[in-house]
């Protein structure tokens, strides 16, 4: 996108918010970089340069615009619809892997050498992993500065900086304001006296249908781990430095997010996982335009454009829950998962709600006696145990850096795991936008209503024209039924 100069110029001159996050505009006459929808008077084309990431713009010597705040844009949808090494690296960096494990750890996860990874990233996104992580640290630091009363020293280390000096230099260079000036300029917005919670707004590309997105998460919520309270979806998270509780409330132009963290070093990863779970970096215009080309789906898209794929904050957790939900009702799956949580989940403190535990880690389930907890056929219980062992041993690797097709093959080799489970994990845990649940009961019912082929093979062939957005087509098919997943619960 950023290499198409004329197209980028048109987007900037029309202040088209759909391209926010796709690229950033460097203004040579002022030395700042902006989002395409910046409300300021557009610069002359001769003064524009375009960059694929904020990190690339910073590397080129530009500082962030104080008016449009390009650091607060939705992420590029490109990284969530691709499975190549650059996209996988970008997802892992967003999850905070460089801050925790360094560039070497990032390269190891991807199966590349550091030199190969550096070369690939610089060629495509204009910056290496350290520069990308630095830009992310700056954004996290700004959030903490403006939305908390944390001392600056704590902000520096919570944002991932190795020293206060580096923190001060980076913030001043990126935002052209010192950390103290940023806090004074914010006026303490979002800060609640006596609260250690971080409050922020998660932007997204419009349109967005919150009903089915949040409705699905709530309808399948595991007792003790997730709940709907006072108009917000709340859940407990397991993060690298400790448990956390997040509250997510849909609004017209953003999702209100409140994070209660055990350790503020987890802020970057927590935000990334929440955005991923709600699919906020998607490009709904591109998706809906493609699906509307089918005369069967076109009326469904026109009735409620902007449906998202409800994902997960923990890929291993979802895989286990998917197996628990095989061949049983949603209510039964929630019951099984709730019993697992009650017995093996780590306790979490939630003074503002009813959350009690985080979902059990794979490590806590490896040697667990599941027969005393899961009242289900022996074969399915053995499938759960086999999946847990495979995840613990690295036989199955699931997460933001996973290769989608390799993960499918790994899951398919496990006894008791069939196509429905594999595609469910691919869609909601791995984020493959082309995952397709051809054998799903809700999809079959919708196919019959819409006079589409109902057998998995025939429907898969018919769905070929929906590629590469078949996971989104599933959301529109599910919406044809009268089910709790299609509507927001009452507060």
C-alpha positions as CSV (number, residue, x, y, z in Angstrom):
1,X,0.0,0.0,0.0
2,X,2.7,2.5,1.0
3,X,4.5,2.1,-2.3
4,X,1.5,3.2,-4.3
5,X,2.2,7.0,-4.1
6,X,-0.8,8.3,-6.0
7,X,-3.2,6.1,-4.0
8,X,-1.7,7.2,-0.7
9,X,-1.9,10.8,-1.7
10,X,-5.6,10.5,-2.6
11,X,-6.3,8.8,0.8
12,X,-4.5,11.6,2.7
13,X,-6.2,14.4,0.7
14,X,-9.7,12.8,1.3
15,X,-8.8,12.2,5.0
16,X,-9.9,8.6,4.6
17,X,-9.9,6.9,8.0
18,X,-10.2,3.5,6.4
19,X,-6.5,3.7,5.7
20,X,-5.4,4.5,9.2
21,X,-2.9,1.9,10.2
22,X,-2.3,0.8,6.6
23,X,0.4,3.4,6.2
24,X,1.8,6.6,7.8
25,X,2.5,9.9,6.1
26,X,5.8,11.6,6.7
27,X,5.7,15.4,6.1
28,X,9.1,16.6,5.0
29,X,8.3,20.3,5.6
30,X,7.4,19.8,9.3
31,X,9.3,16.7,10.3
32,X,6.2,14.9,11.6
33,X,4.3,11.8,10.6
34,X,0.5,11.5,10.6
35,X,-2.3,9.0,10.0
36,X,-4.1,9.4,6.7
37,X,-7.2,10.9,8.3
38,X,-5.2,13.7,10.1
39,X,-7.6,16.7,10.4
40,X,-4.8,19.2,9.6
41,X,-4.5,20.7,6.2
42,X,-3.0,18.1,3.9
43,X,0.6,18.8,2.9
44,X,1.6,19.2,-0.7
45,X,2.3,15.9,-2.4
46,X,5.9,16.9,-3.0
47,X,6.3,17.1,0.8
48,X,4.8,13.6,1.5
49,X,6.6,10.4,2.1
50,X,4.9,7.2,3.0
51,X,5.9,4.5,5.5
52,X,4.4,1.1,6.2
53,X,4.8,1.4,10.0
54,X,5.2,4.0,12.7
55,X,8.6,2.5,13.4
56,X,9.7,3.1,9.8
57,X,8.5,6.7,10.0
58,X,10.5,7.2,13.2
59,X,13.5,5.5,11.7
60,X,13.3,8.1,8.9
61,X,13.5,10.9,11.5
62,X,9.9,11.9,11.8
63,X,8.1,12.5,15.1
64,X,4.4,11.8,15.8
65,X,1.8,14.4,15.1
66,X,0.3,15.8,18.3
67,X,-3.0,16.5,16.6
68,X,-4.0,13.1,15.0
69,X,-1.9,10.9,17.3
70,X,-0.9,8.3,14.7
71,X,0.2,5.9,17.5
72,X,-3.4,5.5,18.5
73,X,-4.6,4.1,15.2
74,X,-5.9,0.5,14.6
75,X,-3.2,-1.8,13.6
76,X,-2.6,-2.8,10.0
77,X,-5.1,-5.5,9.0
78,X,-2.4,-7.0,6.8
79,X,-0.6,-8.7,9.6
80,X,-3.7,-10.7,10.7
81,X,-4.6,-12.0,7.3
82,X,-1.2,-13.4,6.3
83,X,0.7,-16.4,7.5
84,X,4.2,-15.6,6.1
85,X,7.2,-14.9,8.4
86,X,6.8,-11.1,8.4
87,X,3.2,-11.3,9.4
88,X,3.9,-13.8,12.1
89,X,6.8,-11.7,13.4
90,X,4.6,-8.6,13.6
91,X,2.0,-10.5,15.6
92,X,4.7,-11.8,18.0
93,X,6.2,-8.3,18.4
94,X,2.8,-7.0,19.2
95,X,2.5,-9.6,21.9
96,X,5.7,-8.4,23.5
97,X,8.0,-11.2,22.6
98,X,11.0,-8.9,21.8
99,X,10.7,-7.2,25.2
100,X,10.5,-10.6,27.0
101,X,12.9,-12.8,24.9
102,X,14.9,-10.4,22.7
103,X,15.3,-10.6,19.0
104,X,17.0,-13.9,19.3
105,X,14.0,-15.3,21.0
106,X,11.7,-13.9,18.3
107,X,13.9,-15.5,15.6
108,X,13.9,-18.8,17.4
109,X,10.2,-19.0,17.6
110,X,9.9,-18.3,13.9
111,X,12.6,-20.8,12.9
112,X,14.8,-18.1,11.3
113,X,18.2,-16.7,12.0
114,X,18.4,-13.2,13.4
115,X,20.0,-12.0,10.1
116,X,17.3,-13.5,7.9
117,X,14.5,-12.0,10.1
118,X,16.1,-8.6,10.1
119,X,16.4,-8.7,6.3
120,X,12.8,-9.7,5.8
121,X,11.4,-7.1,8.1
122,X,13.5,-4.3,6.8
123,X,12.6,-5.1,3.2
124,X,8.8,-5.1,3.9
125,X,8.0,-2.9,6.9
126,X,11.0,-0.5,6.8
127,X,12.4,-1.3,10.2
128,X,14.0,-4.2,12.1
129,X,12.5,-5.9,15.2
130,X,14.3,-3.6,17.7
131,X,12.9,-0.5,16.0
132,X,9.4,-2.0,15.9
133,X,9.6,-3.0,19.5
134,X,10.9,0.5,20.4
135,X,7.9,2.2,18.7
136,X,5.6,-0.1,20.6
137,X,7.3,0.8,23.9
138,X,6.8,4.4,23.1
139,X,3.1,3.9,22.5
140,X,2.8,1.9,25.8
141,X,4.6,4.5,27.7
142,X,2.3,7.2,26.4
143,X,-0.7,5.2,27.5
144,X,0.7,4.8,31.0
145,X,1.8,8.4,31.2
146,X,-1.7,9.7,30.2
147,X,-4.0,7.2,31.9
148,X,-2.2,6.5,35.2
149,X,-0.6,8.2,38.1
150,X,2.4,5.9,38.1
151,X,5.8,7.5,38.8
152,X,7.8,8.0,35.6
153,X,10.4,5.5,36.7
154,X,7.8,2.8,37.0
155,X,6.3,3.8,33.7
156,X,9.7,3.4,32.0
157,X,10.2,-0.2,33.1
158,X,6.6,-1.2,32.7
159,X,6.7,0.0,29.1
160,X,9.7,-2.3,28.5
161,X,12.6,0.3,28.5
162,X,15.9,-0.9,30.0
163,X,16.7,2.5,31.6
164,X,15.0,5.8,32.5
165,X,17.4,7.6,30.2
166,X,16.4,5.6,27.2
167,X,12.7,6.1,28.2
168,X,13.1,9.9,28.4
169,X,15.1,10.1,25.1
170,X,12.6,7.9,23.2
171,X,9.5,9.6,24.4
172,X,10.9,13.1,23.6
173,X,12.1,12.0,20.2
174,X,8.9,10.3,19.2
175,X,6.4,12.7,20.6
176,X,8.4,16.0,20.7
177,X,7.4,16.3,24.4
178,X,9.0,15.1,27.6
179,X,7.2,12.5,29.7
180,X,6.3,15.2,32.2
181,X,4.9,17.5,29.5
182,X,2.8,14.6,28.1
183,X,1.2,14.0,31.5
184,X,0.5,17.7,32.0
185,X,-0.9,18.0,28.5
186,X,-3.3,15.0,29.1
187,X,-4.8,16.7,32.1
188,X,-5.1,13.3,33.9
189,X,-7.8,12.0,31.5
190,X,-8.8,8.5,32.2
191,X,-7.2,8.5,35.6
192,X,-9.3,7.6,38.6
193,X,-8.0,8.6,42.0
194,X,-6.9,5.6,44.1
195,X,-7.2,3.2,41.2
196,X,-4.4,1.1,39.8
197,X,-6.4,0.2,36.7
198,X,-5.4,1.4,33.3
199,X,-8.2,2.8,31.2
200,X,-8.0,3.3,27.5
201,X,-9.9,3.3,24.2
202,X,-9.3,0.6,21.6
203,X,-10.0,2.1,18.1
204,X,-11.3,0.1,15.2
205,X,-12.3,0.5,11.6
206,X,-16.0,1.1,11.1
207,X,-18.4,-0.4,10.7
208,X,-18.5,-2.9,13.5
209,X,-21.4,-5.1,14.7
210,X,-20.9,-5.5,18.5
211,X,-24.0,-7.8,19.0
212,X,-22.7,-11.0,17.5
213,X,-19.1,-10.3,18.5
214,X,-19.7,-9.8,22.2
215,X,-22.8,-12.0,22.1
216,X,-20.7,-15.0,21.0
217,X,-18.1,-14.4,23.7
218,X,-20.7,-14.2,26.4
219,X,-22.8,-17.1,25.2
220,X,-19.8,-19.4,25.4
221,X,-18.3,-17.8,28.5
222,X,-16.7,-20.1,31.0
223,X,-18.1,-19.6,34.6
224,X,-15.5,-17.9,36.8
225,X,-13.3,-16.9,33.9
226,X,-15.7,-14.7,31.8
227,X,-18.9,-12.7,32.5
228,X,-21.1,-10.0,31.2
229,X,-21.6,-7.3,33.8
230,X,-23.0,-3.7,33.5
231,X,-22.8,-3.7,29.7
232,X,-19.2,-5.0,29.5
233,X,-17.6,-8.3,28.7
234,X,-15.1,-9.1,31.4
235,X,-12.6,-11.9,31.7
236,X,-9.5,-13.1,33.5
237,X,-6.3,-13.2,31.6
238,X,-3.1,-15.2,32.1
239,X,-0.2,-13.0,31.2
240,X,3.6,-13.5,31.4
241,X,4.0,-11.7,34.7
242,X,0.8,-12.6,36.4
243,X,-3.0,-12.7,36.1
244,X,-5.1,-9.8,35.1
245,X,-8.7,-8.8,34.7
246,X,-10.0,-6.9,31.6
247,X,-13.4,-5.2,31.1
248,X,-14.4,-4.4,27.5
249,X,-17.4,-2.2,26.7
250,X,-18.5,-1.5,23.1
251,X,-19.1,2.1,22.0
252,X,-19.8,3.7,18.7
253,X,-16.3,4.6,17.7
254,X,-14.1,2.6,20.1
255,X,-14.1,-0.2,22.7
256,X,-13.7,1.1,26.2
257,X,-11.0,-1.0,27.9
258,X,-10.2,-1.2,31.6
259,X,-7.2,-3.4,32.6
260,X,-6.4,-4.5,36.2
261,X,-2.9,-5.8,35.9
262,X,-0.7,-7.7,38.4
263,X,2.4,-6.2,36.6
264,X,2.3,-3.3,34.3
265,X,5.0,-4.8,32.1
266,X,2.1,-6.9,30.7
267,X,0.2,-3.9,29.4
268,X,1.5,-4.1,25.8
269,X,0.7,-7.8,25.5
270,X,-2.7,-7.4,27.2
271,X,-3.8,-4.7,24.8
272,X,-2.6,-6.8,21.8
273,X,-4.6,-9.8,23.0
274,X,-7.7,-7.8,23.6
275,X,-7.5,-6.3,20.1
276,X,-6.9,-9.7,18.7
277,X,-9.8,-11.3,20.5
278,X,-12.2,-8.6,19.2
279,X,-10.7,-8.6,15.7
280,X,-10.4,-4.8,15.9
281,X,-7.7,-4.6,13.3
282,X,-9.8,-6.1,10.6
283,X,-10.7,-4.2,7.4
284,X,-14.5,-4.7,7.3
285,X,-14.9,-2.7,4.1
286,X,-12.6,-5.0,2.1
287,X,-14.3,-8.1,3.7
288,X,-17.8,-7.0,3.1
289,X,-17.1,-5.9,-0.4
290,X,-15.8,-9.3,-1.3
291,X,-18.6,-11.2,0.3
292,X,-21.3,-9.0,-1.2
293,X,-20.3,-10.3,-4.6
294,X,-22.3,-13.4,-3.8
295,X,-26.0,-12.7,-4.3
296,X,-26.8,-15.1,-1.3
297,X,-24.6,-13.3,1.2
298,X,-25.1,-9.8,-0.2
299,X,-28.4,-9.2,1.7
300,X,-26.9,-10.5,5.0
301,X,-23.9,-8.1,4.6
302,X,-26.1,-5.2,3.8
303,X,-28.3,-5.8,6.8
304,X,-25.4,-5.8,9.3
305,X,-22.1,-4.8,7.8
306,X,-18.9,-5.1,9.8
307,X,-19.2,-8.5,11.5
308,X,-16.0,-9.6,13.1
309,X,-14.6,-13.0,14.0
310,X,-14.6,-13.6,17.8
311,X,-11.2,-14.9,18.6
312,X,-9.4,-15.7,21.9
313,X,-6.7,-14.3,24.2
314,X,-5.1,-17.7,24.6
315,X,-4.8,-20.2,21.7
316,X,-4.1,-23.2,23.9
317,X,-7.1,-22.4,26.1
318,X,-9.3,-22.2,23.1
319,X,-8.1,-25.5,21.7
320,X,-8.9,-27.3,24.9
321,X,-12.3,-25.7,25.1
322,X,-12.9,-26.7,21.5
323,X,-12.3,-30.3,22.3
324,X,-14.5,-30.1,25.4
325,X,-17.2,-28.7,23.1
326,X,-17.1,-31.6,20.5
327,X,-20.5,-33.2,20.0
328,X,-22.2,-31.4,22.9
329,X,-24.3,-28.3,23.4
330,X,-22.8,-24.9,24.3
331,X,-24.2,-25.2,27.8
332,X,-22.5,-28.6,28.3
333,X,-19.2,-27.3,27.0
334,X,-19.4,-24.4,29.4
335,X,-20.1,-26.8,32.3
336,X,-17.1,-29.0,31.4
337,X,-14.8,-26.0,31.1
338,X,-16.2,-24.5,34.4
339,X,-15.4,-27.7,36.3
340,X,-11.9,-27.8,34.9
341,X,-11.4,-24.1,35.9
342,X,-12.7,-24.7,39.4
343,X,-10.4,-27.6,40.0
344,X,-7.2,-26.5,38.3
345,X,-7.4,-22.7,37.6
346,X,-5.3,-20.2,39.3
347,X,-7.2,-17.8,41.6
348,X,-7.6,-14.2,40.6
349,X,-8.7,-11.2,42.6
350,X,-11.7,-9.3,41.1
351,X,-13.2,-6.8,43.6
352,X,-15.4,-5.3,40.9
353,X,-17.1,-8.5,39.7
354,X,-17.5,-12.2,39.9
355,X,-14.4,-13.5,38.2
356,X,-12.6,-16.1,40.3
357,X,-9.9,-17.9,38.3
358,X,-7.9,-17.9,35.1
359,X,-8.2,-20.8,32.8
360,X,-5.8,-23.6,33.7
361,X,-2.4,-23.6,32.1
362,X,-1.3,-26.5,29.9
363,X,1.4,-27.2,32.5
364,X,-1.1,-27.5,35.3
365,X,-3.1,-30.1,33.3
366,X,-0.4,-32.4,32.1
367,X,-0.4,-34.6,35.1
368,X,-4.0,-33.8,36.2
369,X,-6.5,-36.6,36.9
370,X,-9.2,-35.4,34.4
371,X,-11.5,-38.4,35.2
372,X,-12.5,-36.9,38.5
373,X,-13.6,-33.7,36.8
374,X,-14.8,-34.3,33.3
375,X,-18.0,-36.4,33.1
376,X,-17.7,-37.4,29.5
377,X,-16.9,-40.5,27.4
378,X,-13.5,-41.9,28.0
379,X,-12.4,-41.4,24.4
380,X,-13.1,-37.7,24.5
381,X,-11.4,-37.3,27.9
382,X,-8.4,-39.1,26.3
383,X,-8.5,-36.6,23.5
384,X,-8.3,-33.7,25.9
385,X,-5.4,-35.3,27.7
386,X,-3.6,-36.0,24.4
387,X,-4.0,-32.4,23.3
388,X,-2.7,-31.2,26.6
389,X,0.4,-33.4,26.3
390,X,1.0,-32.3,22.7
391,X,0.8,-28.7,23.6
392,X,3.1,-29.1,26.6
393,X,5.7,-31.1,24.6
394,X,5.7,-28.7,21.6
395,X,4.2,-31.4,19.3
396,X,1.4,-28.9,18.7
397,X,2.4,-25.2,18.6
398,X,-0.5,-22.6,18.8
399,X,-0.1,-18.9,19.1
400,X,0.3,-15.6,17.2
401,X,3.5,-16.8,15.6
402,X,2.1,-20.2,14.4
403,X,2.1,-21.3,10.8
404,X,-1.5,-21.9,10.1
405,X,-1.1,-24.9,7.9
406,X,1.5,-26.6,10.0
407,X,-0.7,-26.1,13.1
408,X,-3.6,-27.7,11.2
409,X,-1.4,-30.7,10.3
410,X,-0.3,-31.1,13.9
411,X,-3.8,-31.0,15.3
412,X,-5.1,-33.4,12.7
413,X,-2.6,-36.0,13.7
414,X,-4.0,-36.2,17.2
415,X,-6.5,-38.9,17.9
416,X,-10.1,-37.7,18.3
417,X,-9.6,-34.3,16.7
418,X,-11.6,-33.9,13.5
419,X,-12.1,-31.2,10.8
420,X,-14.6,-29.2,12.9
421,X,-12.2,-28.8,15.8
422,X,-9.2,-28.1,13.5
423,X,-11.1,-25.3,11.6
424,X,-12.5,-23.9,14.9
425,X,-9.0,-23.5,16.3
426,X,-7.7,-22.1,12.9
427,X,-10.5,-19.5,12.9
428,X,-10.7,-18.4,16.5
429,X,-7.3,-19.2,18.0
430,X,-4.9,-18.8,15.0
431,X,-7.0,-16.1,13.2
432,X,-6.9,-17.6,9.8
433,X,-9.5,-15.4,7.9
434,X,-10.2,-18.3,5.5
435,X,-10.9,-21.0,8.0
436,X,-14.3,-22.6,7.2
437,X,-16.6,-24.7,9.4
438,X,-18.3,-26.7,6.7
439,X,-19.6,-29.3,9.2
440,X,-20.8,-26.9,11.9
441,X,-24.4,-27.4,12.8
442,X,-25.2,-23.6,12.7
443,X,-23.6,-23.3,9.3
444,X,-25.6,-26.3,8.0
445,X,-28.9,-24.8,9.3
446,X,-28.1,-21.5,7.7
447,X,-27.2,-23.2,4.4
448,X,-30.6,-24.9,4.3
449,X,-32.4,-21.6,5.1
450,X,-30.4,-19.9,2.3
451,X,-30.8,-22.8,-0.2
452,X,-27.1,-23.5,-0.2
453,X,-25.7,-27.0,-0.3
454,X,-25.7,-28.5,3.2
455,X,-23.3,-31.3,2.9
456,X,-19.7,-30.3,4.0
457,X,-18.1,-31.2,0.7
458,X,-20.7,-29.4,-1.5
459,X,-20.8,-26.4,0.7
460,X,-17.0,-26.1,0.7
461,X,-17.0,-26.1,-3.0
462,X,-19.8,-23.4,-3.1
463,X,-17.8,-21.4,-0.5
464,X,-14.7,-21.2,-2.7
465,X,-16.0,-17.8,-4.1
466,X,-15.9,-16.4,-0.5
467,X,-12.1,-16.9,-0.2
468,X,-10.0,-15.6,1.5
469,X,-12.8,-14.4,3.9
470,X,-14.6,-17.6,4.6
471,X,-14.3,-17.2,8.4
472,X,-16.2,-13.9,8.0
473,X,-18.8,-15.6,5.9
474,X,-19.3,-18.0,8.8
475,X,-20.3,-15.1,11.0
476,X,-22.9,-14.0,8.5
477,X,-24.3,-17.5,8.2
478,X,-24.5,-17.9,12.0
479,X,-26.4,-14.6,12.1
480,X,-29.3,-16.1,10.2
481,X,-30.3,-18.1,13.3
482,X,-32.1,-17.0,16.5
483,X,-29.3,-17.8,19.0
484,X,-27.8,-16.0,21.9
485,X,-24.5,-15.7,20.1
486,X,-26.2,-13.2,17.7
487,X,-27.2,-10.6,20.3
488,X,-25.9,-8.7,23.3
489,X,-27.2,-10.0,26.6
490,X,-29.2,-7.7,28.8
491,X,-27.2,-5.8,31.3
